[in-house]
C-alpha cells in the first residue's frame, strides 16, 4: 500500500472520529436541555433567575473560546481535543448538583466554558480534514452534532418521563459520553505546530475576516434560536393550535436542520459555498414569509421547515470559511464561534422583547429580514470555495492503528 493511499485512508478514519466527537458534543447539550425543569426545581430558582443562569454558558463560552488555539498549539491537536471533550462531558454533572442560584450560575459558567473550548478544537480539526480530503465535510459534521443532540434529548426525555433523578441520569450519561469521546480521539489527526511557528496569543481577538464571516453566522443562528424557542409559542398563541401540534413544529424544525446538514456536503461540493448560502437564504426568506403570512398551522409549519432547511448549512460553512481565511484557523474559528454564540444568546430575548412591544408576527418579520442578509452577503464566504487540494502536511501524524 502506497504512503498516499495509507494516509488518505487514515484521514477518512480521522473524519469518522471527529464526527463521533461532534455527536458526543451534541449529546451533552441534548442531555442537559431536557432536564432543565428538574434542575430549576432542585436549585429552587425562579423563572427570572433561571433565565439569568442560562445566560452564563454563552457568556463563558465566549470568554474561553479565544484560549483554544493556544492550548492546541501547546499540547497538540489530538491531546488538546481529548482533554477538552473530557472536561465538557464531565461538566454535564455540575448543573444538576447545584443547590442554589449562585452555585447554578457557577456550574453553568464552567459548563459553557468547556463547551466553547471543545467546540473550537473540533471545528478546527474538521476544517483540516476537509482540506485534506478536498471536499466538503463540515456540514455533515454539524449534522452529526444535531443527531447527537436528538439522541441526548430523547434519552433525557425518557429519563424525565420515568422520574429519574437528574444527578444519576447525568452521571451515567457523562461517564458513557466521556468514554466514547476520549476513545474517538485516538483516531484524530495529531496536528503539531512547526518548529518555527509562532504560538498564538494567550487570548486571541478575532481577525477582521472572522468578523465579516461571523456576521453571516449571526443571521443564521439568530433565526435558529428564534425558531427553537418561539416556534411552539407562535403556533399556540398566533394560530391557536394544541400544545402537541405546537411542540411537533419545533421537533420538525430540528429534524429538518439535521437532515439538511447531513446531506449538505454534496450540495456544497457541487455548487460551492457562496451559491449554496444564497440559495439557502432564499429558502429561509420564503419560510419566514410563510410564517408571518400564515393563517393556518400547516402554512406556518411549512414555513418553519423551510427556514430550518435554509439556515442549516450556513454555520458549518462559516466555520469552514473562517478556517481558510487566515494563517491561524483556531483563532478565526473562535472569532466566528463567539459571534454565533452571542447571537444564540440574544435571539430568544430579542424576539420576546419585540413581541412584547409589537407582536410575534413582527418578531418573525425581523427573522425574515435577517435571513435576507444571507442572500446579500454570502460573498464573504468565498474563502470556503478556494481549491482544497489533498495535502500532506509534515506537522501532522496519522494515528497509529496498532494498539
C-alpha beads as a LAMMPS data file, in Angstrom:
LAMMPS data file: protein, C-alpha beads

403 atoms
402 bonds

1 atom types
1 bond types

-500.0 500.0 xlo xhi
-500.0 500.0 ylo yhi
-500.0 500.0 zlo zhi

Masses

1 110.0

Atoms # bond

1 1 1 0.000 0.000 0.000
2 1 1 1.475 3.392 -1.011
3 1 1 2.050 6.092 1.588
4 1 1 -0.501 8.380 -0.095
5 1 1 -3.234 5.737 -0.103
6 1 1 -2.465 4.845 3.519
7 1 1 -2.638 8.487 4.581
8 1 1 -5.938 9.083 2.785
9 1 1 -7.424 6.026 4.468
10 1 1 -6.311 7.299 7.846
11 1 1 -7.651 10.786 7.117
12 1 1 -11.037 9.243 6.342
13 1 1 -10.858 7.327 9.611
14 1 1 -9.998 10.578 11.389
15 1 1 -13.087 12.139 9.790
16 1 1 -15.295 9.493 11.377
17 1 1 -13.530 10.029 14.703
18 1 1 -14.190 13.781 14.607
19 1 1 -17.792 13.067 13.570
20 1 1 -18.143 10.922 16.701
21 1 1 -16.770 13.800 18.788
22 1 1 -19.329 16.157 17.220
23 1 1 -22.101 13.694 18.098
24 1 1 -20.837 13.421 21.687
25 1 1 -20.755 17.220 21.979
26 1 1 -24.350 17.428 20.756
27 1 1 -25.476 14.608 23.053
28 1 1 -24.251 16.533 26.097
29 1 1 -26.296 19.554 25.030
30 1 1 -29.411 17.451 24.450
31 1 1 -28.981 15.632 27.762
32 1 1 -28.780 18.909 29.659
33 1 1 -31.620 20.718 27.885
34 1 1 -34.253 18.106 28.688
35 1 1 -33.539 18.223 32.434
36 1 1 -33.618 21.987 32.914
37 1 1 -37.012 21.836 34.702
38 1 1 -35.606 19.299 37.206
39 1 1 -32.505 21.439 37.708
40 1 1 -34.675 24.506 38.295
41 1 1 -36.703 22.730 40.974
42 1 1 -33.615 21.257 42.651
43 1 1 -31.848 24.637 42.812
44 1 1 -35.044 26.384 43.910
45 1 1 -34.739 29.258 41.428
46 1 1 -37.478 31.406 39.939
47 1 1 -38.072 31.636 36.182
48 1 1 -36.295 35.000 36.142
49 1 1 -33.278 33.607 37.991
50 1 1 -33.215 30.616 35.667
51 1 1 -33.126 32.959 32.686
52 1 1 -30.120 34.758 34.159
53 1 1 -28.360 31.473 34.949
54 1 1 -28.921 30.159 31.423
55 1 1 -27.053 33.168 30.038
56 1 1 -23.840 32.009 31.737
57 1 1 -22.977 29.170 29.310
58 1 1 -22.907 31.507 26.300
59 1 1 -21.040 34.154 28.296
60 1 1 -18.322 31.782 29.477
61 1 1 -18.040 30.093 26.068
62 1 1 -17.345 33.491 24.513
63 1 1 -14.610 34.118 27.084
64 1 1 -12.958 30.690 26.815
65 1 1 -13.084 30.173 23.044
66 1 1 -10.158 32.513 22.255
67 1 1 -7.947 30.334 24.502
68 1 1 -8.442 27.191 22.412
69 1 1 -5.814 27.994 19.786
70 1 1 -3.077 28.494 22.372
71 1 1 -3.962 25.237 24.150
72 1 1 -3.962 23.253 20.893
73 1 1 -0.619 24.790 19.912
74 1 1 0.925 23.850 23.223
75 1 1 -0.450 20.315 23.596
76 1 1 -1.063 19.249 20.005
77 1 1 -4.477 18.875 18.409
78 1 1 -5.207 15.306 19.495
79 1 1 -4.207 15.713 23.144
80 1 1 -5.956 19.081 23.382
81 1 1 -9.217 17.745 21.934
82 1 1 -9.103 14.675 24.176
83 1 1 -8.769 16.867 27.259
84 1 1 -11.347 19.422 26.148
85 1 1 -14.031 16.891 25.226
86 1 1 -13.483 15.070 28.535
87 1 1 -13.868 18.303 30.501
88 1 1 -17.044 19.113 28.564
89 1 1 -18.689 15.737 29.050
90 1 1 -17.798 15.631 32.747
91 1 1 -19.131 19.177 33.219
92 1 1 -22.593 17.791 32.400
93 1 1 -22.955 16.621 36.017
94 1 1 -22.366 20.061 37.552
95 1 1 -25.700 21.873 36.939
96 1 1 -27.786 19.070 38.461
97 1 1 -25.641 19.173 41.618
98 1 1 -26.167 22.913 42.170
99 1 1 -28.306 23.580 45.281
100 1 1 -28.780 27.344 44.807
101 1 1 -28.890 30.182 42.298
102 1 1 -25.241 31.193 42.778
103 1 1 -23.897 27.658 42.527
104 1 1 -26.052 27.061 39.448
105 1 1 -24.550 30.141 37.775
106 1 1 -21.041 28.919 38.620
107 1 1 -21.809 25.399 37.363
108 1 1 -23.206 26.750 34.091
109 1 1 -20.186 29.036 33.713
110 1 1 -17.866 26.005 33.824
111 1 1 -20.249 24.014 31.636
112 1 1 -20.294 26.699 28.936
113 1 1 -16.556 27.391 29.049
114 1 1 -15.628 23.764 28.461
115 1 1 -18.242 23.563 25.688
116 1 1 -16.645 26.512 23.909
117 1 1 -13.115 25.114 24.113
118 1 1 -14.165 21.750 22.679
119 1 1 -16.275 23.475 20.024
120 1 1 -13.327 25.417 18.597
121 1 1 -10.928 22.453 18.742
122 1 1 -13.239 20.024 16.938
123 1 1 -14.220 22.565 14.259
124 1 1 -10.559 23.369 13.574
125 1 1 -9.864 19.664 13.076
126 1 1 -12.929 19.383 10.844
127 1 1 -11.619 22.164 8.589
128 1 1 -8.204 20.466 8.398
129 1 1 -9.809 17.151 7.390
130 1 1 -11.916 18.947 4.780
131 1 1 -8.737 20.456 3.306
132 1 1 -7.006 17.065 3.190
133 1 1 -9.923 15.227 1.574
134 1 1 -10.520 18.017 -0.920
135 1 1 -14.290 18.011 -0.431
136 1 1 -16.870 19.432 1.955
137 1 1 -17.380 17.611 5.254
138 1 1 -18.264 20.406 7.690
139 1 1 -21.999 20.296 7.023
140 1 1 -22.088 16.567 7.723
141 1 1 -20.066 17.012 10.903
142 1 1 -22.568 19.560 12.180
143 1 1 -25.315 17.174 11.129
144 1 1 -23.728 14.617 13.454
145 1 1 -23.876 17.239 16.216
146 1 1 -27.602 17.650 15.573
147 1 1 -28.066 13.874 15.546
148 1 1 -26.218 13.623 18.852
149 1 1 -28.392 16.359 20.324
150 1 1 -31.524 14.497 19.240
151 1 1 -30.261 11.251 20.808
152 1 1 -29.290 13.032 24.021
153 1 1 -32.646 14.802 24.231
154 1 1 -34.532 11.557 23.538
155 1 1 -32.664 9.807 26.359
156 1 1 -33.291 12.790 28.622
157 1 1 -36.996 12.811 27.772
158 1 1 -37.212 9.135 28.669
159 1 1 -35.359 9.710 31.953
160 1 1 -37.668 12.604 32.820
161 1 1 -40.740 10.524 31.935
162 1 1 -39.525 7.782 34.284
163 1 1 -38.977 10.333 37.054
164 1 1 -35.231 9.694 37.182
165 1 1 -33.054 11.890 39.385
166 1 1 -31.088 14.145 37.021
167 1 1 -27.963 13.702 39.135
168 1 1 -27.971 9.970 38.408
169 1 1 -29.024 10.450 34.796
170 1 1 -26.286 12.980 34.099
171 1 1 -23.636 10.988 35.961
172 1 1 -24.341 7.929 33.814
173 1 1 -24.558 9.991 30.635
174 1 1 -21.326 11.832 31.431
175 1 1 -19.471 8.575 32.090
176 1 1 -20.654 6.989 28.836
177 1 1 -20.063 10.084 26.701
178 1 1 -16.605 10.645 28.208
179 1 1 -15.558 7.113 27.304
180 1 1 -16.896 7.464 23.754
181 1 1 -15.365 10.901 23.226
182 1 1 -11.924 10.010 24.605
183 1 1 -11.863 6.734 22.650
184 1 1 -12.765 8.522 19.405
185 1 1 -9.887 10.968 19.882
186 1 1 -7.428 8.084 19.460
187 1 1 -8.037 8.282 15.698
188 1 1 -7.903 12.084 15.406
189 1 1 -5.004 13.505 13.402
190 1 1 -2.237 14.607 15.747
191 1 1 -1.514 18.054 14.325
192 1 1 1.643 19.574 15.732
193 1 1 2.942 23.130 15.207
194 1 1 6.010 23.572 13.021
195 1 1 9.265 24.247 14.866
196 1 1 9.417 27.844 13.633
197 1 1 5.667 28.544 14.074
198 1 1 4.855 31.372 16.444
199 1 1 2.353 30.405 19.152
200 1 1 -0.953 32.269 19.016
201 1 1 -1.675 34.834 21.734
202 1 1 -2.981 33.503 25.038
203 1 1 -6.224 35.369 24.444
204 1 1 -6.632 35.971 20.717
205 1 1 -9.102 38.552 19.459
206 1 1 -10.880 37.539 16.248
207 1 1 -9.346 38.800 12.980
208 1 1 -11.307 41.191 10.784
209 1 1 -12.102 38.441 8.279
210 1 1 -13.767 36.428 11.041
211 1 1 -15.984 39.390 11.931
212 1 1 -17.410 39.545 8.409
213 1 1 -17.933 35.790 8.243
214 1 1 -19.358 35.851 11.765
215 1 1 -21.981 38.377 10.653
216 1 1 -23.401 35.743 8.272
217 1 1 -23.366 33.195 11.094
218 1 1 -25.089 35.739 13.345
219 1 1 -28.061 35.962 10.953
220 1 1 -28.395 32.181 10.719
221 1 1 -28.061 31.494 14.444
222 1 1 -30.497 34.317 15.260
223 1 1 -33.098 32.604 13.058
224 1 1 -32.269 29.230 14.611
225 1 1 -32.523 30.468 18.199
226 1 1 -35.748 32.333 17.486
227 1 1 -37.328 29.280 15.863
228 1 1 -36.234 26.783 18.511
229 1 1 -37.516 28.871 21.402
230 1 1 -40.536 30.560 19.851
231 1 1 -41.953 28.338 17.091
232 1 1 -44.166 26.395 19.502
233 1 1 -45.320 29.630 21.137
234 1 1 -46.061 31.115 17.719
235 1 1 -48.340 28.247 16.742
236 1 1 -50.055 28.150 20.108
237 1 1 -50.643 31.888 20.547
238 1 1 -50.950 33.173 16.975
239 1 1 -52.696 30.225 15.348
240 1 1 -54.394 28.727 18.441
241 1 1 -53.100 25.184 17.924
242 1 1 -52.864 22.453 20.543
243 1 1 -49.742 22.106 22.662
244 1 1 -48.912 18.815 20.958
245 1 1 -49.029 20.262 17.449
246 1 1 -47.007 23.276 18.579
247 1 1 -44.305 21.011 20.024
248 1 1 -44.309 18.941 16.830
249 1 1 -43.451 22.099 14.885
250 1 1 -40.272 22.592 16.919
251 1 1 -39.336 18.930 16.510
252 1 1 -39.915 19.153 12.777
253 1 1 -37.719 22.240 12.560
254 1 1 -34.898 20.426 14.381
255 1 1 -35.197 17.318 12.217
256 1 1 -35.164 19.419 9.043
257 1 1 -31.926 21.069 10.116
258 1 1 -30.286 17.753 10.992
259 1 1 -31.243 16.114 7.681
260 1 1 -30.181 19.155 5.647
261 1 1 -26.793 19.265 7.363
262 1 1 -26.096 15.578 6.828
263 1 1 -26.997 15.904 3.132
264 1 1 -25.477 19.362 2.696
265 1 1 -21.902 18.391 1.810
266 1 1 -22.901 17.035 -1.618
267 1 1 -24.699 20.294 -2.395
268 1 1 -21.702 22.371 -1.313
269 1 1 -19.292 20.254 -3.371
270 1 1 -21.430 20.757 -6.474
271 1 1 -22.375 24.429 -6.172
272 1 1 -19.818 25.948 -3.780
273 1 1 -20.307 27.785 -0.513
274 1 1 -21.444 31.142 -1.903
275 1 1 -24.156 29.837 -4.229
276 1 1 -25.318 27.334 -1.627
277 1 1 -25.758 30.039 1.009
278 1 1 -27.518 32.369 -1.423
279 1 1 -29.989 29.637 -2.346
280 1 1 -30.333 28.682 1.325
281 1 1 -31.031 32.287 2.236
282 1 1 -33.755 32.476 -0.396
283 1 1 -35.384 29.363 1.091
284 1 1 -35.137 30.886 4.573
285 1 1 -36.763 34.127 3.373
286 1 1 -39.570 32.139 1.754
287 1 1 -40.041 30.229 5.006
288 1 1 -40.123 33.444 7.005
289 1 1 -42.757 34.933 4.684
290 1 1 -44.925 31.838 5.051
291 1 1 -44.663 32.142 8.838
292 1 1 -45.641 35.809 9.057
293 1 1 -48.455 35.424 6.495
294 1 1 -49.773 32.125 7.864
295 1 1 -53.455 31.834 8.644
296 1 1 -53.344 28.055 9.093
297 1 1 -50.932 25.893 11.165
298 1 1 -49.867 23.857 8.119
299 1 1 -48.633 27.000 6.386
300 1 1 -46.638 28.098 9.419
301 1 1 -45.168 24.626 9.942
302 1 1 -44.113 24.561 6.280
303 1 1 -42.519 27.945 6.810
304 1 1 -40.529 26.754 9.828
305 1 1 -39.424 23.657 7.889
306 1 1 -38.162 25.837 5.012
307 1 1 -36.481 28.172 7.477
308 1 1 -34.649 25.245 9.053
309 1 1 -33.671 23.932 5.635
310 1 1 -32.401 27.366 4.634
311 1 1 -30.169 28.052 7.625
312 1 1 -28.933 24.507 8.271
313 1 1 -25.650 24.609 6.357
314 1 1 -24.752 28.254 6.985
315 1 1 -22.886 27.910 10.277
316 1 1 -20.794 24.894 9.125
317 1 1 -19.808 26.864 6.017
318 1 1 -18.943 29.881 8.183
319 1 1 -16.540 27.744 10.214
320 1 1 -15.038 26.279 7.034
321 1 1 -14.526 29.741 5.511
322 1 1 -13.072 31.083 8.769
323 1 1 -10.580 28.228 8.925
324 1 1 -9.290 29.204 5.484
325 1 1 -9.424 32.970 5.920
326 1 1 -6.108 33.414 7.713
327 1 1 -2.965 31.750 8.992
328 1 1 -4.467 30.686 12.324
329 1 1 -7.566 28.543 11.861
330 1 1 -8.343 28.216 15.576
331 1 1 -8.241 31.975 16.107
332 1 1 -10.604 32.673 13.196
333 1 1 -12.967 29.847 14.161
334 1 1 -13.003 31.108 17.755
335 1 1 -13.995 34.545 16.496
336 1 1 -16.868 33.196 14.392
337 1 1 -17.990 30.887 17.197
338 1 1 -18.017 33.784 19.675
339 1 1 -20.251 35.831 17.378
340 1 1 -22.645 32.946 16.744
341 1 1 -22.856 32.069 20.440
342 1 1 -23.671 35.723 21.139
343 1 1 -26.419 35.610 18.522
344 1 1 -27.868 32.481 20.102
345 1 1 -27.802 34.241 23.468
346 1 1 -29.632 37.401 22.432
347 1 1 -32.074 35.977 19.872
348 1 1 -34.673 34.492 22.262
349 1 1 -34.800 37.597 24.451
350 1 1 -34.812 39.947 21.447
351 1 1 -37.733 38.072 19.895
352 1 1 -39.574 38.151 23.217
353 1 1 -38.942 41.852 23.766
354 1 1 -40.070 42.792 20.273
355 1 1 -43.130 40.570 20.611
356 1 1 -43.996 42.268 23.891
357 1 1 -43.780 45.699 22.243
358 1 1 -45.500 44.678 18.988
359 1 1 -46.342 41.050 18.144
360 1 1 -44.731 37.713 17.321
361 1 1 -45.584 38.348 13.671
362 1 1 -43.353 41.429 13.705
363 1 1 -40.652 39.459 15.537
364 1 1 -40.526 36.840 12.798
365 1 1 -40.587 39.642 10.275
366 1 1 -37.193 40.589 11.739
367 1 1 -36.057 36.972 11.372
368 1 1 -37.108 37.114 7.701
369 1 1 -35.128 40.315 7.131
370 1 1 -32.017 38.822 8.720
371 1 1 -32.447 35.717 6.562
372 1 1 -32.295 38.037 3.569
373 1 1 -28.832 39.013 4.781
374 1 1 -27.670 35.502 3.884
375 1 1 -28.514 36.205 0.245
376 1 1 -26.994 39.675 0.234
377 1 1 -23.705 38.924 1.968
378 1 1 -22.974 35.300 1.035
379 1 1 -19.947 36.504 -0.922
380 1 1 -17.899 36.838 2.276
381 1 1 -17.836 33.026 2.402
382 1 1 -15.819 32.873 -0.810
383 1 1 -12.841 31.667 1.244
384 1 1 -14.729 28.399 1.654
385 1 1 -14.711 27.967 -2.138
386 1 1 -10.956 28.040 -2.509
387 1 1 -9.360 24.983 -4.035
388 1 1 -8.940 22.298 -1.410
389 1 1 -6.005 20.190 -2.521
390 1 1 -5.379 16.903 -0.805
391 1 1 -2.235 17.842 1.058
392 1 1 0.212 16.012 3.212
393 1 1 1.483 18.263 5.966
394 1 1 4.723 17.476 7.777
395 1 1 3.311 18.805 11.047
396 1 1 0.632 16.128 11.267
397 1 1 0.812 12.465 12.006
398 1 1 -1.861 9.918 11.283
399 1 1 -2.997 7.729 14.149
400 1 1 -1.062 4.540 14.665
401 1 1 -3.545 1.710 14.028
402 1 1 -1.568 -0.660 16.194
403 1 1 -2.613 -0.987 19.863

Bonds

1 1 1 2
2 1 2 3
3 1 3 4
4 1 4 5
5 1 5 6
6 1 6 7
7 1 7 8
8 1 8 9
9 1 9 10
10 1 10 11
11 1 11 12
12 1 12 13
13 1 13 14
14 1 14 15
15 1 15 16
16 1 16 17
17 1 17 18
18 1 18 19
19 1 19 20
20 1 20 21
21 1 21 22
22 1 22 23
23 1 23 24
24 1 24 25
25 1 25 26
26 1 26 27
27 1 27 28
28 1 28 29
29 1 29 30
30 1 30 31
31 1 31 32
32 1 32 33
33 1 33 34
34 1 34 35
35 1 35 36
36 1 36 37
37 1 37 38
38 1 38 39
39 1 39 40
40 1 40 41
41 1 41 42
42 1 42 43
43 1 43 44
44 1 44 45
45 1 45 46
46 1 46 47
47 1 47 48
48 1 48 49
49 1 49 50
50 1 50 51
51 1 51 52
52 1 52 53
53 1 53 54
54 1 54 55
55 1 55 56
56 1 56 57
57 1 57 58
58 1 58 59
59 1 59 60
60 1 60 61
61 1 61 62
62 1 62 63
63 1 63 64
64 1 64 65
65 1 65 66
66 1 66 67
67 1 67 68
68 1 68 69
69 1 69 70
70 1 70 71
71 1 71 72
72 1 72 73
73 1 73 74
74 1 74 75
75 1 75 76
76 1 76 77
77 1 77 78
78 1 78 79
79 1 79 80
80 1 80 81
81 1 81 82
82 1 82 83
83 1 83 84
84 1 84 85
85 1 85 86
86 1 86 87
87 1 87 88
88 1 88 89
89 1 89 90
90 1 90 91
91 1 91 92
92 1 92 93
93 1 93 94
94 1 94 95
95 1 95 96
96 1 96 97
97 1 97 98
98 1 98 99
99 1 99 100
100 1 100 101
101 1 101 102
102 1 102 103
103 1 103 104
104 1 104 105
105 1 105 106
106 1 106 107
107 1 107 108
108 1 108 109
109 1 109 110
110 1 110 111
111 1 111 112
112 1 112 113
113 1 113 114
114 1 114 115
115 1 115 116
116 1 116 117
117 1 117 118
118 1 118 119
119 1 119 120
120 1 120 121
121 1 121 122
122 1 122 123
123 1 123 124
124 1 124 125
125 1 125 126
126 1 126 127
127 1 127 128
128 1 128 129
129 1 129 130
130 1 130 131
131 1 131 132
132 1 132 133
133 1 133 134
134 1 134 135
135 1 135 136
136 1 136 137
137 1 137 138
138 1 138 139
139 1 139 140
140 1 140 141
141 1 141 142
142 1 142 143
143 1 143 144
144 1 144 145
145 1 145 146
146 1 146 147
147 1 147 148
148 1 148 149
149 1 149 150
150 1 150 151
151 1 151 152
152 1 152 153
153 1 153 154
154 1 154 155
155 1 155 156
156 1 156 157
157 1 157 158
158 1 158 159
159 1 159 160
160 1 160 161
161 1 161 162
162 1 162 163
163 1 163 164
164 1 164 165
165 1 165 166
166 1 166 167
167 1 167 168
168 1 168 169
169 1 169 170
170 1 170 171
171 1 171 172
172 1 172 173
173 1 173 174
174 1 174 175
175 1 175 176
176 1 176 177
177 1 177 178
178 1 178 179
179 1 179 180
180 1 180 181
181 1 181 182
182 1 182 183
183 1 183 184
184 1 184 185
185 1 185 186
186 1 186 187
187 1 187 188
188 1 188 189
189 1 189 190
190 1 190 191
191 1 191 192
192 1 192 193
193 1 193 194
194 1 194 195
195 1 195 196
196 1 196 197
197 1 197 198
198 1 198 199
199 1 199 200
200 1 200 201
201 1 201 202
202 1 202 203
203 1 203 204
204 1 204 205
205 1 205 206
206 1 206 207
207 1 207 208
208 1 208 209
209 1 209 210
210 1 210 211
211 1 211 212
212 1 212 213
213 1 213 214
214 1 214 215
215 1 215 216
216 1 216 217
217 1 217 218
218 1 218 219
219 1 219 220
220 1 220 221
221 1 221 222
222 1 222 223
223 1 223 224
224 1 224 225
225 1 225 226
226 1 226 227
227 1 227 228
228 1 228 229
229 1 229 230
230 1 230 231
231 1 231 232
232 1 232 233
233 1 233 234
234 1 234 235
235 1 235 236
236 1 236 237
237 1 237 238
238 1 238 239
239 1 239 240
240 1 240 241
241 1 241 242
242 1 242 243
243 1 243 244
244 1 244 245
245 1 245 246
246 1 246 247
247 1 247 248
248 1 248 249
249 1 249 250
250 1 250 251
251 1 251 252
252 1 252 253
253 1 253 254
254 1 254 255
255 1 255 256
256 1 256 257
257 1 257 258
258 1 258 259
259 1 259 260
260 1 260 261
261 1 261 262
262 1 262 263
263 1 263 264
264 1 264 265
265 1 265 266
266 1 266 267
267 1 267 268
268 1 268 269
269 1 269 270
270 1 270 271
271 1 271 272
272 1 272 273
273 1 273 274
274 1 274 275
275 1 275 276
276 1 276 277
277 1 277 278
278 1 278 279
279 1 279 280
280 1 280 281
281 1 281 282
282 1 282 283
283 1 283 284
284 1 284 285
285 1 285 286
286 1 286 287
287 1 287 288
288 1 288 289
289 1 289 290
290 1 290 291
291 1 291 292
292 1 292 293
293 1 293 294
294 1 294 295
295 1 295 296
296 1 296 297
297 1 297 298
298 1 298 299
299 1 299 300
300 1 300 301
301 1 301 302
302 1 302 303
303 1 303 304
304 1 304 305
305 1 305 306
306 1 306 307
307 1 307 308
308 1 308 309
309 1 309 310
310 1 310 311
311 1 311 312
312 1 312 313
313 1 313 314
314 1 314 315
315 1 315 316
316 1 316 317
317 1 317 318
318 1 318 319
319 1 319 320
320 1 320 321
321 1 321 322
322 1 322 323
323 1 323 324
324 1 324 325
325 1 325 326
326 1 326 327
327 1 327 328
328 1 328 329
329 1 329 330
330 1 330 331
331 1 331 332
332 1 332 333
333 1 333 334
334 1 334 335
335 1 335 336
336 1 336 337
337 1 337 338
338 1 338 339
339 1 339 340
340 1 340 341
341 1 341 342
342 1 342 343
343 1 343 344
344 1 344 345
345 1 345 346
346 1 346 347
347 1 347 348
348 1 348 349
349 1 349 350
350 1 350 351
351 1 351 352
352 1 352 353
353 1 353 354
354 1 354 355
355 1 355 356
356 1 356 357
357 1 357 358
358 1 358 359
359 1 359 360
360 1 360 361
361 1 361 362
362 1 362 363
363 1 363 364
364 1 364 365
365 1 365 366
366 1 366 367
367 1 367 368
368 1 368 369
369 1 369 370
370 1 370 371
371 1 371 372
372 1 372 373
373 1 373 374
374 1 374 375
375 1 375 376
376 1 376 377
377 1 377 378
378 1 378 379
379 1 379 380
380 1 380 381
381 1 381 382
382 1 382 383
383 1 383 384
384 1 384 385
385 1 385 386
386 1 386 387
387 1 387 388
388 1 388 389
389 1 389 390
390 1 390 391
391 1 391 392
392 1 392 393
393 1 393 394
394 1 394 395
395 1 395 396
396 1 396 397
397 1 397 398
398 1 398 399
399 1 399 400
400 1 400 401
401 1 401 402
402 1 402 403
